[in-house]
Amino acid sequence: MRVPLSWLAEYVDLPPGTSLEDVHAALVRVGLEEEDVHTFDLEGPIVVGEVLEFVEEPQSNGKTIRWCQVRVAPEGETAADGGEAVHGIVCGARNFLVGDKVVVTLPGSVLPGPFPIAARKTYGHVSDGMIASARELGLGEDHDGILRLSTLGIDAPVGTDAIALLGLDDAAVEINVTPDRGYAFSIRGVAREYAHATGAVFRDPAGQVEAATVPAEDGADSAFPVRVHDSAPIRGRVGASVFATRIVRDIDPSRPTPAWMIARLKLAGIRSLSLPVDITNYVMLELGQPIHGYDLDALQGGIVVRRAQPGETLETLDGKVRTLDPEDLLITDDRGAIGLAGVMGGAETEIGDATRNVLIEAANFDPVSIARTARRHKLPSEASKRFERGVDPSIAGAAATRVAQLLVDLAGGTAEPGGSLIHEAPEREAILLPDGYVTELIGVEYTTDEVHDALAEVGGRVTRVDGGLEVVPPTWRPDLTAKADLAEEVARLLGYDRIPSVLPVAPPGRGLTRSQRVRRGVADALAAAGATEVLAFPFVTDDDNAVYGSADGSPVSSVKLANALDASAPFLRRSLLPGLVGIARRNLSRGLTDLDVFELGLVFLPERDRAYGTAELPIGWERPSEAILDALNAGIPRQPRHVGVLLTGDLSPKQPGRVAEAAGIADALDAVRRIAHAAGAGVEFAQGTHQALHPGRTAEVRVAGQVVGYAGELHPRLTAEADLPRVVAVAEVDLDAILALTDPSVEARPIGTLPAATQDLSLVVGADVPAARVAEAVREGAGELLEDLRLVDDYRGPGLPEGAKSLTFALRFRAADRTLTAAEASEAKLAGAALAAERTGAAIRD
């Protein structure tokens, strides 16, 4: 919200010399965060001038310029820049006449940019200044010609300071308005907050006009017939609780908007369009009540506020024909829809150059209904922004009257007495604030009088009752609904600086959950090994889920977003690998060829042929009941946490004395081992298949005999489609499943103090026999003396029968109570070889 200081000063006293920084500091004290400051960035001398004469001079470049004589000071006086009263100025515009009053920027002045003005030679003349356009002054967007003051209804003496005349000496502060404080989207609201911060006297602009009070039902006594017929209210809240109208006849829409209003609107971030539209925008900014004006003669019958019918359309003010949703709240007349309530009006009843009679609408619409309509049609507006956050329901009549006054004063209209008014907004309920509650919650000793006075200053009706205070919040504060909200207001107004800074003491016996500890441990283990953690968007295509989300290619179900950020990727991921592949592709395109990345994140696994969601949604300002929470949890798909890893390129670069080590499936398996070790799980690998991975170079990851993921190399077809190297090692495991299959208590094994005996064992088996089966048999057969077994070689070549391979295992034996002899170690090794021969047909290699 941008707040011009001259406007703010109308409703609250600003001490002389108050700067933009002073206003910001005061508003920050009551919780309104500062954003920026805005000025017109002009420096004088900029004055009113009168065109005495000009000569049009065609130029060789095809352009015609005017050599003008402009009076910039009364006859016989010195100009503001110290020069003559008449200046010669070259001007390229041709929209002015002799005798016109214009704005002249004299040498020494500075325009926004900054653009300093000086006497300079151009087109064969010395141009002693410049005649300015509205855009050059920062007053508007018009740059087709220079600004003629007569178009603004101004006839000021020559030499008058144009900066002050046009209101260009004003400045504005900009504040950030949080969603719960929609009342601060108005000069009225900010002035009240400034008064809270400084103790200055606040003058409510809404109290300076008389609201419309005539009933709005159909009938002879009604100023204009209005009816609300909401057959499908959202969450039981009728779409319009307040609807006020006023009629102004015989306006002159061609009259210019006053310069002071244009300047204030410009500083507030709104450009001037026409006098009637500017007035409605002005009152919206002043009071916080969105206003809409209709060409009364274009209306057919009275107004009905209702929901849209299926297939109904409306052409809005932006010229687009929109297909309406049955949930949209409409303003209609006898012909049909004439506006999206609280969002944008319709083109058929727009106020234009031919409008003479105006119907003014000031209503209060349900925030949820307006928010949904604005998002559905992608039509954010200044009006919808205010309605979404809550508008004071008691101010509609005053706002309509205020617009009528300005149309009479500035557009020459005649206001009809009275006006229509529907007011069915519920009364605010009283909140009981127990004695001592604020002190207990905030941690500061507040007296009862301090609490009473602070809540009364906010605008609440405060009554002393047994045991505390009974507070009826003001109508402009819909966010005050509970005693905690009132306590926050007390702390805000009496000063956050009174709240001590005390570090909380962590309660004993608490800390991170097991899942949280494991997640951190996994991330630390992978990062310590040289991997980089990444975060990918969880949005993928349907093809991505079909390929990566199903190991065997069977059809899978995906969650589709209703309002996706990227229409080409509207589904929630079933696997982390599509995101990692996209990250690898992006890095490779930028020349980063060696990658080792991982991600911890949720995947979304809906069941086929099952509908998700719940009909009952929680209300934002109430804690949901356990039944609602259970229904919400039952209405969402399973979302396990996975760990994904991707490696490609060289893990160890080429360097003197060492060749490069390319990433492959072995590195993906090592990453899985690190994950399992950090989770305290024992992991096993078995030959597996996955449609996204290379046939024959895919491993199933098992914990406690159950498959919890896959590791391997990406299928060459997928690497080619993604413009990746042929070898891309990947792994993905279900961390939640690993935790569920793992005993949370980890028992440390004693460190052996006696010497170990090491031996190697080479076994020849069929090439199709998995090494893991052979290792499992050797481990079981060798018995308790075997402390460690590692596969160190897989040989296939000369010296072996066709279709065979040689597996070499490094074995380490140790006894807890004695030093093993070589014979004992050899006996255990041969026992392992014997069981491997029995189960897999392995033979000891000669």
Residue pairs with C-beta under 8 A, 6 or more apart in sequence:
1 174
1 175
1 177
1 184
1 185
1 186
1 190
2 38
2 172
2 173
2 174
2 267
2 268
2 269
3 23
3 172
3 173
3 174
3 175
3 187
3 190
3 268
4 170
4 171
4 172
4 263
4 264
4 267
4 268
5 14
5 18
5 20
5 23
5 170
5 171
5 172
5 173
6 167
6 170
6 264
7 187
7 264
7 286
8 14
8 23
8 187
8 190
8 191
8 194
10 187
10 203
10 205
11 187
11 188
11 191
11 202
11 203
11 204
11 205
12 191
12 192
12 194
12 195
12 200
12 201
12 202
12 203
13 200
13 201
14 23
14 200
20 37
20 171
20 172
20 173
23 173
23 194
24 34
24 37
24 173
24 175
26 194
26 197
26 198
27 34
27 173
27 175
27 190
27 193
27 194
27 197
28 34
29 197
29 495
29 496
30 193
30 196
30 197
30 492
30 493
31 181
31 492
31 496
32 175
32 176
32 177
32 181
32 184
32 190
32 193
33 175
33 176
34 173
34 174
34 175
34 176
35 174
35 175
35 176
36 173
36 174
37 171
37 172
37 173
37 174
38 171
38 172
38 173
38 174
38 267
39 170
39 171
39 172
40 112
40 137
40 138
40 139
40 163
40 168
40 169
40 170
40 171
40 263
40 266
40 267
41 110
41 111
41 112
41 113
41 114
41 138
42 109
42 110
42 111
42 112
42 137
42 138
42 163
42 168
43 109
43 110
44 80
44 106
44 108
44 109
44 161
44 163
45 79
45 80
45 81
45 105
45 106
45 108
45 109
45 161
46 103
46 104
46 105
46 106
46 109
46 132
46 137
46 161
46 162
46 163
47 72
47 73
47 79
47 80
47 103
47 104
47 106
47 158
47 159
47 160
47 161
47 162
48 101
48 102
48 103
48 104
48 149
48 156
48 157
48 158
48 159
48 160
48 162
48 165
49 70
49 71
49 72
49 87
49 101
49 102
49 103
49 104
49 131
49 158
50 70
50 71
50 99
50 100
50 101
50 102
50 158
51 68
51 69
51 70
51 96
51 97
51 98
51 99
51 100
51 102
52 68
52 69
52 70
52 71
52 86
52 98
53 68
53 69
53 98
54 66
54 67
54 68
54 69
54 91
54 98
55 66
55 67
56 64
56 65
56 66
56 94
57 64
57 65
57 66
57 67
57 123
57 124
58 64
59 65
59 123
63 92
64 94
65 90
65 91
65 92
65 123
66 90
66 91
66 92
66 93
66 94
67 88
67 90
67 123
67 125
68 88
68 89
68 90
68 91
68 131
69 86
69 87
69 88
70 86
70 87
70 88
70 89
70 102
70 104
70 129
70 131
71 85
71 86
71 158
72 79
72 80
72 85
72 86
72 87
72 104
72 106
72 129
72 158
72 159
73 79
73 80
73 85
73 158
73 159
74 85
74 157
74 158
74 159
75 85
76 85
77 85
77 159
78 84
78 85
79 85
79 87
79 106
79 159
80 106
80 159
80 161
81 106
81 107
81 108
81 109
81 129
83 106
83 107
83 128
87 104
87 106
87 128
87 129
88 125
88 126
88 127
88 128
89 104
89 127
89 128
89 129
89 130
89 131
90 122
90 123
90 125
90 127
91 130
91 131
91 146
93 131
93 133
93 144
93 145
93 146
94 145
95 144
95 145
95 146
95 148
96 102
96 131
96 145
96 146
96 148
100 148
100 149
100 150
101 148
101 149
101 150
101 154
101 155
101 156
101 158
102 131
102 132
102 146
102 147
102 148
102 149
103 131
103 132
103 137
103 146
103 147
103 149
103 162
103 166
104 129
104 130
104 131
104 132
104 162
105 111
105 117
105 129
105 130
105 131
105 132
105 136
106 117
106 128
106 129
107 117
107 118
107 119
107 128
107 129
108 117
108 118
109 116
109 117
109 129
110 116
110 117
111 117
111 132
111 136
111 137
111 138
112 136
112 137
112 138
115 136
117 129
117 130
119 126
119 127
119 128
119 129
120 126
120 127
121 127
130 136
131 146
132 146
132 147
133 142
133 143
133 144
133 145
133 146
133 147
134 140
134 141
134 142
134 143
134 147
135 141
135 142
135 143
136 143
137 147
137 166
137 168
138 168
138 266
139 147
139 166
139 168
139 259
139 262
139 263
139 266
140 262
140 266
140 271
140 272
141 271
149 155
149 156
151 256
152 166
152 256
152 257
152 258
152 259
152 262
153 255
153 256
153 258
154 165
154 259
156 165
162 168
163 169
165 259
166 259
166 260
166 262
166 263
167 259
167 260
167 262
167 263
167 264
168 263
170 263
170 264
170 267
171 267
172 267
172 268
175 184
175 190
177 184
177 185
177 389
179 388
179 389
180 389
180 479
181 189
181 389
181 479
182 288
182 386
182 388
182 389
182 390
182 391
182 478
183 189
183 192
183 288
183 390
183 392
183 476
183 477
184 190
184 193
185 288
185 385
185 386
185 389
186 284
186 285
186 286
186 287
186 288
186 289
187 205
187 285
187 286
187 287
188 204
188 205
188 206
188 286
188 287
188 288
189 288
189 476
191 202
191 203
192 202
192 204
192 459
194 200
194 202
195 201
195 202
196 457
196 458
196 493
205 286
205 287
205 402
206 287
206 395
206 398
206 399
207 398
209 398
209 401
209 402
209 405
210 398
210 401
211 244
211 396
211 397
211 398
211 400
211 401
211 421
212 223
212 244
212 245
212 246
212 397
212 400
212 401
212 418
212 419
212 420
212 421
213 397
213 418
213 419
213 421
214 221
214 222
214 223
214 418
214 419
214 420
214 421
215 221
215 222
215 420
215 421
215 422
216 222
216 223
216 224
216 225
216 226
216 227
216 243
216 244
216 245
216 420
216 421
216 422
217 225
217 226
217 227
218 225
218 227
218 302
219 225
222 420
223 245
223 246
223 247
223 416
223 418
223 419
223 420
224 245
224 247
224 302
224 303
224 359
224 419
224 420
225 301
225 302
225 303
225 420
226 243
226 245
226 302
226 303
226 304
226 305
226 420
226 422
227 302
227 303
227 304
227 305
228 238
228 239
228 240
228 243
228 304
228 305
228 306
228 422
228 424
229 304
229 305
229 306
230 238
230 239
230 240
230 305
230 306
230 307
230 329
231 306
231 307
232 307
232 326
232 327
233 239
233 366
234 327
234 366
234 368
234 369
234 372
235 368
235 619
237 366
237 368
237 369
238 366
238 424
239 305
239 307
239 329
239 341
239 365
239 366
239 369
240 305
240 329
240 341
240 363
240 364
240 365
240 366
240 422
241 364
241 365
241 366
241 393
241 423
241 424
241 425
241 426
242 363
242 364
242 393
242 396
242 421
242 422
242 423
242 424
242 425
243 303
243 305
243 361
243 363
243 364
243 396
243 420
243 421
243 422
244 361
244 362
244 363
244 396
244 397
244 399
244 400
244 419
244 420
244 421
244 422
244 423
245 303
245 359
245 360
245 361
245 362
245 400
245 419
245 420
245 421
246 359
246 360
246 400
246 401
246 403
246 404
246 415
246 416
246 419
247 296
247 357
247 358
247 359
247 360
247 415
247 416
247 419
248 357
248 358
248 360
248 403
248 404
248 407
248 408
248 411
248 413
248 414
248 415
248 416
249 296
249 356
249 357
249 358
249 413
249 414
249 415
249 416
250 356
250 357
250 412
250 413
250 414
251 276
251 355
251 356
251 357
251 358
251 407
251 411
251 412
251 413
252 411
252 412
252 413
253 274
253 275
253 276
253 351
253 352
253 353
253 354
253 355
253 356
253 411
254 353
255 275
255 410
255 411
255 412
256 275
257 272
257 274
257 275
257 278
257 410
258 410
261 272
261 278
261 279
261 282
262 272
262 278
264 282
264 285
265 271
265 272
265 278
265 281
265 282
265 285
266 272
268 285
270 281
270 285
270 382
272 278
274 351
275 410
275 411
276 293
276 351
276 355
276 358
276 407
276 411
277 293
277 351
279 403
279 406
279 407
279 410
279 411
280 291
280 292
280 293
280 360
280 403
281 291
281 382
282 406
283 289
283 291
283 399
283 402
283 403
283 406
284 290
284 291
284 382
284 383
284 386
284 399
286 402
287 395
287 398
287 399
287 402
288 386
288 391
288 392
288 395
288 476
289 362
289 386
289 391
289 392
289 395
289 396
289 398
289 399
290 342
290 362
290 382
290 383
290 386
290 387
290 391
291 360
291 361
291 362
291 399
291 400
291 403
292 331
292 339
292 345
292 360
292 361
292 383
293 351
293 358
293 359
293 360
293 361
293 403
294 338
294 345
294 349
294 351
294 358
294 359
294 361
295 349
295 350
295 351
295 352
295 355
295 357
295 358
295 359
296 357
296 358
296 359
297 355
297 356
297 357
298 348
298 349
298 350
299 333
299 338
299 349
299 359
300 333
300 334
300 335
301 333
301 334
302 333
302 334
303 331
303 332
303 333
303 361
304 332
304 333
305 329
305 330
305 331
305 332
305 341
305 363
306 329
306 330
306 332
307 326
307 327
307 328
307 329
307 330
308 324
308 325
308 326
308 327
308 328
308 329
308 330
308 337
309 324
309 326
310 326
311 323
312 323
312 324
312 330
312 336
312 337
313 321
313 322
313 323
313 324
313 337
314 321
314 322
314 324
314 330
314 337
314 338
314 339
314 340
314 346
315 321
315 322
315 346
315 347
315 348
316 322
316 339
316 340
316 344
316 345
316 346
316 347
316 379
317 344
317 345
317 346
317 347
317 350
318 344
319 347
322 340
322 377
324 330
324 337
324 340
325 373
325 376
327 369
327 372
327 373
327 376
328 340
328 341
328 373
328 376
328 377
329 340
329 341
329 342
329 365
329 366
329 369
329 370
329 373
330 337
330 338
330 339
330 340
330 341
331 337
331 338
331 339
331 340
331 341
331 345
331 346
331 361
332 338
333 349
335 348
337 346
338 345
338 346
338 348
338 349
339 345
339 346
339 349
340 346
340 373
340 377
340 379
341 363
341 365
341 369
341 370
341 373
342 363
342 365
342 369
342 370
342 373
342 383
342 384
342 387
343 370
343 373
343 374
343 377
343 379
343 381
343 383
343 384
344 379
344 381
344 383
351 358
358 407
358 413
360 400
360 403
360 404
360 407
361 400
362 395
362 396
362 397
362 399
362 400
362 403
363 396
364 387
364 391
364 393
364 396
364 425
365 387
365 391
367 387
367 388
367 389
367 390
370 384
370 387
370 388
371 384
371 387
371 388
373 379
373 384
374 380
374 381
374 384
374 388
375 563
390 478
390 479
392 475
392 476
393 423
393 425
393 475
394 425
394 475
394 476
395 475
395 476
396 421
396 423
397 419
397 421
397 423
400 419
401 419
404 413
404 415
404 419
405 415
407 413
407 415
408 414
408 415
425 475
428 472
428 473
428 474
428 475
429 472
430 463
430 470
430 471
430 472
431 470
431 471
431 472
431 473
431 480
431 481
431 482
431 483
431 486
432 465
432 467
432 468
432 469
432 470
432 471
432 483
433 451
433 455
433 468
433 469
433 470
433 471
433 483
433 486
433 487
434 467
434 468
434 483
435 448
435 467
435 468
435 469
437 468
437 483
437 487
438 446
438 451
438 486
438 487
438 490
438 491
439 445
439 446
441 484
441 487
442 487
442 490
442 491
442 499
443 499
443 500
443 502
444 491
444 494
444 498
444 499
444 500
446 490
446 494
448 469
450 490
450 494
451 469
451 490
452 462
452 464
452 469
454 489
454 490
454 493
454 494
455 462
455 469
455 471
455 486
455 489
455 490
456 462
457 493
458 473
458 474
458 477
458 480
458 489
458 493
459 473
459 474
459 476
459 477
460 471
460 472
460 473
460 474
460 477
460 480
460 486
461 471
461 472
462 469
462 470
462 471
463 469
463 470
463 471
464 470
471 486
473 480
473 481
473 486
474 480
479 485
480 486
480 489
481 621
491 498
491 499
512 520
514 739
514 744
515 641
515 736
515 739
518 678
518 679
518 680
518 735
518 739
519 600
519 641
519 735
521 678
521 679
522 600
522 643
522 674
522 675
522 678
522 679
522 735
523 533
523 598
523 600
524 678
525 674
525 675
525 677
525 678
526 533
526 598
526 643
526 645
526 671
526 674
526 675
527 533
529 670
529 671
529 674
530 596
530 651
531 596
531 597
531 598
531 645
531 671
532 596
532 597
532 598
533 597
533 598
533 599
533 600
534 579
534 580
534 583
534 597
534 598
534 599
535 599
535 601
536 576
536 578
536 579
536 580
536 582
536 583
536 599
536 601
537 565
537 569
537 579
538 572
538 573
538 579
538 601
538 602
538 604
539 561
539 564
539 565
539 566
539 569
539 570
539 571
539 572
539 573
540 569
540 571
540 572
540 573
540 574
540 578
540 579
541 568
541 569
541 571
541 578
542 558
542 571
544 569
544 571
544 573
544 575
544 578
545 556
545 558
545 571
545 573
545 574
545 575
546 555
546 556
547 691
547 692
547 718
548 574
548 575
548 577
548 578
548 692
549 556
549 558
549 573
549 574
549 575
549 603
549 605
550 556
550 574
550 691
551 688
551 689
551 690
551 691
551 710
552 689
552 691
553 691
555 608
556 574
556 608
557 606
557 607
557 608
557 609
557 610
558 571
558 572
558 574
558 604
558 606
559 571
559 572
559 604
559 606
559 612
559 637
560 570
560 571
560 572
561 570
561 571
561 572
564 570
572 604
573 579
573 603
573 604
574 603
574 604
574 605
575 603
575 642
575 644
575 732
576 599
576 601
576 603
576 642
576 643
576 644
576 732
577 644
577 646
577 692
577 714
577 730
577 732
579 599
579 601
579 644
580 597
580 598
580 599
580 644
580 645
580 646
580 730
581 646
581 714
581 718
581 722
581 724
581 728
582 722
583 597
583 646
584 595
584 597
584 646
584 648
584 722
584 724
584 728
585 722
585 723
585 724
587 595
588 595
588 648
588 723
588 724
588 725
589 723
593 648
593 649
593 650
593 725
594 648
594 649
594 650
594 651
594 653
595 646
595 647
595 648
595 649
596 646
596 647
596 651
596 663
596 667
597 645
597 646
597 647
598 643
598 644
598 645
598 646
598 671
599 643
599 644
600 641
600 642
600 643
600 735
601 641
601 642
601 644
602 639
602 640
602 641
602 642
603 639
603 640
603 642
604 637
604 638
604 639
605 637
605 638
605 639
605 640
606 612
606 637
606 638
607 637
607 638
612 635
612 636
612 637
613 635
614 628
614 631
614 632
614 634
614 635
616 628
616 631
618 624
618 628
618 632
624 632
640 734
640 735
640 736
640 737
641 734
641 735
641 736
642 709
642 732
642 733
642 734
642 735
643 675
643 732
643 733
643 735
644 730
644 731
644 732
645 668
645 671
645 672
645 711
645 729
645 730
645 731
645 732
646 728
646 729
646 730
647 663
647 667
647 668
647 671
647 728
647 729
647 730
648 663
648 724
648 725
648 727
648 728
648 729
649 662
649 663
649 725
650 660
650 661
650 662
650 663
651 661
651 662
651 663
651 667
652 658
652 660
652 661
653 660
654 660
662 727
663 727
663 729
664 713
664 727
664 729
665 697
665 699
665 711
665 712
665 713
665 729
667 729
668 711
668 712
668 713
668 729
668 730
668 731
669 685
669 699
669 711
669 731
671 711
671 731
672 683
672 685
672 701
672 709
672 711
672 731
672 733
673 683
675 733
675 735
675 738
676 682
676 683
676 703
676 738
679 735
679 738
679 739
679 742
680 742
680 743
680 744
680 746
681 703
681 738
681 741
681 742
682 703
682 704
683 701
683 702
683 703
684 701
684 702
684 703
684 772
685 699
685 700
685 701
685 702
685 711
685 772
686 699
686 700
686 702
686 770
686 772
687 698
687 699
687 700
687 770
687 772
688 698
688 699
688 700
688 707
688 710
688 712
689 695
689 698
690 698
690 710
690 712
691 715
692 714
692 715
692 718
693 710
693 712
693 713
693 714
693 715
693 730
694 712
694 713
694 714
694 715
694 716
695 715
697 712
697 713
698 710
698 711
698 712
698 713
699 710
699 711
699 712
700 707
700 709
700 710
701 707
701 708
701 709
701 710
701 711
701 731
701 733
702 708
703 737
703 738
703 741
703 742
704 741
704 742
706 737
706 741
708 733
708 734
708 737
708 738
708 741
709 731
709 732
709 733
709 734
710 731
710 732
711 729
711 730
711 731
711 732
711 733
712 729
712 730
712 731
713 727
713 728
713 729
713 730
714 724
714 728
714 729
714 730
716 726
719 725
719 726
719 727
719 728
750 816
752 787
752 814
752 816
754 814
754 815
754 816
754 817
754 818
754 819
754 820
755 814
755 819
755 820
756 787
756 812
756 813
756 814
756 820
757 812
757 813
757 814
757 820
757 821
757 822
757 824
757 825
758 810
758 811
758 812
758 813
759 811
759 813
759 825
759 826
759 829
760 792
760 808
760 809
760 810
760 811
761 778
761 808
761 809
761 811
761 829
761 832
761 833
761 844
762 793
762 806
762 807
762 808
762 809
762 844
762 845
763 774
763 778
763 806
763 807
763 808
763 809
763 833
763 836
763 842
763 843
763 844
763 845
764 800
764 801
764 804
764 805
764 806
764 807
764 842
764 843
764 844
764 845
765 774
765 804
765 805
765 807
765 836
765 840
765 841
765 842
765 843
766 803
766 804
766 805
766 840
766 841
767 796
767 803
767 804
767 805
768 803
769 805
769 840
769 841
769 842
771 791
771 794
771 807
773 839
773 840
774 807
774 836
774 840
774 842
775 789
775 791
775 809
777 832
777 835
777 836
777 838
777 839
777 840
777 842
778 786
778 789
778 809
778 811
778 832
778 833
778 835
778 836
779 786
779 789
779 832
780 832
780 835
781 831
781 832
781 833
781 834
781 835
781 836
782 789
782 811
782 813
782 828
782 829
782 831
782 832
783 828
783 831
785 813
785 814
785 815
785 820
785 824
785 825
785 828
786 811
786 812
786 813
786 828
786 832
787 812
787 813
787 814
788 810
788 811
788 812
789 809
789 810
789 811
789 812
790 809
790 810
791 807
791 808
791 809
792 808
792 809
792 810
793 806
793 807
793 808
794 805
794 806
794 807
794 808
795 805
795 806
795 808
796 804
796 805
796 806
800 806
806 845
807 842
811 825
811 829
811 832
813 820
813 824
813 825
813 828
813 829
814 820
815 824
833 842
833 844
836 842
837 843
